[in-house]
Amino acid sequence: MWAPNIWKVGVTGGIGAGKSNIARIIASQGGAVLDADKLGHRTYEPGTPTFNRLAEVFGKSIVDEAGQINRKALGGLVFGNPANMKRLTDIVWPGINQLAREEILKFEREGRKVVFLEAAILIEANWLDLVDEVWVAAVPPAVAKDRIMKRNGLTEAQAEERIKSQLTNEERTKHADVVIITDRPKEETEVIVNGHYKELQQKINSFENLSLLREKKSKL
């Protein structure tokens, strides 16, 4: 078991499901939170193994005059091209995974007992071995569609396409230890999230050794 002295929670969900809001609520309570999207941005930095591999696979045309990855140019090569998209994720996802592990180990060394990793691709990238439990944010597809149309300025057809390209709520919740429905006022969601967080803290504190908690969970 890697990072045995810290309990690791993966927070995931589809686009517009409210996973980032859950992470913000946890952070506002002083919780340790990692954002896989931000880690992803770090993997693109010049000089990193991910940067070098992307330039090797997709060509120098994706590197701009400032020596940075041109996301627009890269996007033009991968969107609508499943083979290229797989090449991209095969390079970037392991880089994010490695950074997540490094950051979690830092929190463990600081003496933290629990860390939350917000990652939309937690299940798709097969990162379940990164965490001890999974929290899934979920809303009905119609709610997600309305949210991302307003937030991202998408048409109805574009929003529906985004949602259809992802795992369904049912596919995600199969892996969930906690499911949080965010189709409610933010204040209610905050109460629910804080309740789950407090319950988790109490559970962790009730075990002298986290290996005992893992053992108990494995038997459920």
Secondary structure in CASP SS format (residue, H / E / C, confidence):
PFRMAT SS
TARGET T0000
AUTHOR 0000-0000-0000
METHOD secondary structure of the structure
MODEL  1
M C 1.00
W C 1.00
A C 1.00
P C 1.00
N C 1.00
I C 1.00
W E 1.00
K E 1.00
V E 1.00
G E 1.00
V E 1.00
T E 1.00
G E 1.00
G C 1.00
I C 1.00
G C 1.00
A C 1.00
G C 1.00
K H 1.00
S H 1.00
N H 1.00
I H 1.00
A H 1.00
R H 1.00
I H 1.00
I H 1.00
A H 1.00
S H 1.00
Q C 1.00
G C 1.00
G C 1.00
A E 1.00
V E 1.00
L E 1.00
D E 1.00
A H 1.00
D H 1.00
K H 1.00
L H 1.00
G H 1.00
H H 1.00
R H 1.00
T H 1.00
Y C 1.00
E C 1.00
P C 1.00
G C 1.00
T C 1.00
P H 1.00
T H 1.00
F H 1.00
N H 1.00
R H 1.00
L H 1.00
A H 1.00
E H 1.00
V H 1.00
F H 1.00
G C 1.00
K H 1.00
S H 1.00
I H 1.00
V E 1.00
D C 1.00
E C 1.00
A C 1.00
G C 1.00
Q C 1.00
I E 1.00
N C 1.00
R H 1.00
K H 1.00
A H 1.00
L H 1.00
G H 1.00
G H 1.00
L H 1.00
V H 1.00
F C 1.00
G C 1.00
N C 1.00
P H 1.00
A H 1.00
N H 1.00
M H 1.00
K H 1.00
R H 1.00
L H 1.00
T H 1.00
D H 1.00
I H 1.00
V H 1.00
W H 1.00
P H 1.00
G H 1.00
I H 1.00
N H 1.00
Q H 1.00
L H 1.00
A H 1.00
R H 1.00
E H 1.00
E H 1.00
I H 1.00
L H 1.00
K H 1.00
F H 1.00
E H 1.00
R H 1.00
E C 1.00
G C 1.00
R C 1.00
K C 1.00
V E 1.00
V E 1.00
F E 1.00
L E 1.00
E E 1.00
A C 1.00
A C 1.00
I C 1.00
L C 1.00
I C 1.00
E C 1.00
A C 1.00
N C 1.00
W C 1.00
L H 1.00
D H 1.00
L H 1.00
V C 1.00
D C 1.00
E E 1.00
V E 1.00
W E 1.00
V E 1.00
A E 1.00
A E 1.00
V C 1.00
P C 1.00
P H 1.00
A H 1.00
V H 1.00
A H 1.00
K H 1.00
D H 1.00
R H 1.00
I H 1.00
M H 1.00
K H 1.00
R H 1.00
N H 1.00
G C 1.00
L C 1.00
T C 1.00
E H 1.00
A H 1.00
Q H 1.00
A H 1.00
E H 1.00
E H 1.00
R H 1.00
I H 1.00
K H 1.00
S C 1.00
Q C 1.00
L C 1.00
T C 1.00
N H 1.00
E H 1.00
E H 1.00
R H 1.00
T H 1.00
K C 1.00
H C 1.00
A C 1.00
D C 1.00
V E 1.00
V E 1.00
I E 1.00
I E 1.00
T C 1.00
D C 1.00
R C 1.00
P C 1.00
K H 1.00
E H 1.00
E H 1.00
T H 1.00
E H 1.00
V H 1.00
I H 1.00
V H 1.00
N H 1.00
G H 1.00
H H 1.00
Y H 1.00
K H 1.00
E H 1.00
L H 1.00
Q H 1.00
Q H 1.00
K H 1.00
I H 1.00
N H 1.00
S C 1.00
F C 1.00
E C 1.00
N C 1.00
L H 1.00
S H 1.00
L H 1.00
L H 1.00
R H 1.00
E H 1.00
K H 1.00
K H 1.00
S H 1.00
K C 1.00
L C 1.00
END
